C-alpha cells in the first residue's frame, strides 16, 4: 500500500486556456505553502495566470515535475477530487481529453504533463 504523501498541486491557466496542474511532492504542508507563495510571487512577471493551489495529502504519486517553460511530451487529462476542506486529494480520474472530462461532469478538469505512477 502506498503511504500518504503531501503534494503541492499548482493550477495555472484558465480563462480561454485549459487549467494546467503541476504536482510536486513536499515534506510538510508548511513547506508546500511557502513554495506556493514563492511561485505565486513570480507568476505575474512570467505571464502565468494563477488559478489556485492545494497542499493536499495524497496516496496518488505523479511523475517528477520538470521546470520546462513550454511543456512538451504527452499530455494527461484528469478530474481531481478533493476533500471538503481541500486538504486531501481523494480521487484522480483519467480521461482521453478535457471535453470527455467535462462531459462526464468533472468539477476539476485539468491538463497535466505528469502522469500517475502505477
Order of alpha helices (4+ residues) and beta strands (2+ residues): beta-beta-alpha-beta-beta-beta-alpha-beta
